Amino acid sequence: MEPYVIHIRMEAEPLARLQEEARRAGMAVYVVDLSSIVDEAELTSYLSDMFGFPHLIRGLDAILDQLSDLDWIGNTNGYLMVVKGAVDSLVRESFVWLLPSLLDRWRSGKVPFVAAVEGGDETLVSILYTENRKLEEFGRLRWGALDTGGVDIVIHGNQYGLRPVSE
């Protein structure tokens, strides 16, 4: 399994294979179900419970910080985060917006991290493209952080005729 990749528009069978491959590699697998999450506060609470964040947090920046450093879990084999229920809502857009930066941070720490989004529409793909471009631009700045840059995004099914960001 290629580390530091975001898979989007995954269907059930390929997603199940990806999860099994991750488990065989010793990766921790987390399934984030956004289908019943209605706002950012609920998302924060849900993720805090799921990942056992070591202290109370508020906001998307805090979620990104906590998910970028799961030392208290201690799995050096890496992580697979499966995102389900990414239906039309601001919560799903906000969460997907975090994924490129999250993977970029894990890449700098050398622990494998993969994200897989079940389904997904043009809006989610566009969000990933936009955020990935920002990372690429930031990585080209002289004063930017070392090793910062876009991450690989694989669009499964590609019914929208979009080209993958990278292969």
N, C-alpha and C positions, 0 to 999 in steps of 0.2 A: 504494500500500500504506500502510495506516494504521500509523504507528510506535507503539511502546510498547504492544503488544497481545500477549496470550497466547491462542493458539488451542489448543483441546484437543479430543480425539476426532476428529482429522482422519483422513480416509481417503486412500489412495494418490494418487488422481487430483487432488483439490483441493490436496494437499500438493505434488505436482509442479508444479502451476500457480503456487502461492505461491513455490516456489523459483525458477522461471523469472522471475516478476515481480521478485523480489528481485535476481536477477542482472542483469536489464535495467536496474534502477535503480542498479547499481554497488555493491550491498551484498555484503559477504563472507558466504558461506553455509557454515555448519558443521553437520554431521550428527553428533550425539552418540548413539551406539548403546549403550544401557545393558544390552543383553540378556546380555552375558557378564560384567558387572561384579558382583563378589560382596560387596565391602565398601568402606568409605569410603577406605581406603588405596589400593585399586585404582582407585577413582574419581578420587582426587587425581592419581595417576600418569597415568592415561588423559587427563584434561583438561590436565595440564601438558604432555604430549607433543603433544596436538592443537593447543593454542593457543600453545605455546612460551613458557610462563610464564618470566619473566626470572630467577626464583630458586626454590629449593625451598620448598614450602609443605606444611602439614599441617592438615587439618580443613576443615569446611564453611565456617566464617567466612573462612578464607584463600581458599577457592575463590570465594566471593562477592566478596571484595575484588579478586582477580585478574580475574575475569570482568567486573567493573564498570569496569575501566580497561584497555582493550586498546590503549593508546597505541603500544606497540611494533609493532603490526600496522599502525596508521596509516590505517585506512579511514574517512574522514570521511563517506562515503555511508551508513554504517551496517552492521548485522549482522542476519542471520537465523540463529537457532539452532533446528535441527530435532532433536527428541528422539524417538528410536526405541527400541523394546525396553523400554518402561516397563512391564515385567511385574511381577507381585506380588512385591515385595521392599522391604526397608527402604531400599535404595540408591535406587530410583526415587522413593520417597516423600521421601527427604531431598533429592534433586536438585530435584524439582518444588516442594518447600517453598521453595527459594531463588528461584524465578522471579519472584514479585511484587516482592520487594525488589530484585532485579537490574534489572528494567525500570524501577522507580521511580528507581534511581540513574542509569540511562542517560537517562531523561527530564530529570533536572536538568542533565545535561551537554549536552543538545541534539543528541546523535548518535542517529539512529534505531536502535532495537533491537526485534526482534520474536522471539517464541518460539512454536514450533509443536510440539505434542505429538501424535505419531501414536497414535491410539487413546486409551485412558484410561477408567477406570471411576469409579464413585461416590466411591471413596476419594480418587483424585487430584483430582477436582472439589472435594470437600470440603476438601482441603488448600489448594487455591487460594483458595476462598472464605474460609477461616479466616485465612490469611495476608494476604489483601487487606483484610479487615475490620480487622486489626491496623494495617495501614498507614493506613487511613482514620482510625482512632481516634488514632493518633500525629499525623497531620496536623492534627487539630483541637486539639491541645494548644497552649497559648500559647507554651510553651518548645520546641515541636517544630521540626524542621528545616523551612525554607521549601520550598515546592513538594512536600512529602511527602504522599502520599495513595495511594488505591487505583489500580490500573491496570485497563485494559479487559481483560475476559476473554470470549472468544467460544467458546461450547460448540457444536460441530458435531454434527449428527445428533440430539442431545438425546433419546435414547431413554429417559432416566431421568425425564423430565418436570420437569427442573430449570429454573429460570429463569436466564438469563445474569446475571452480576454487573452488567454494564453493556453497553450496545450501542454 
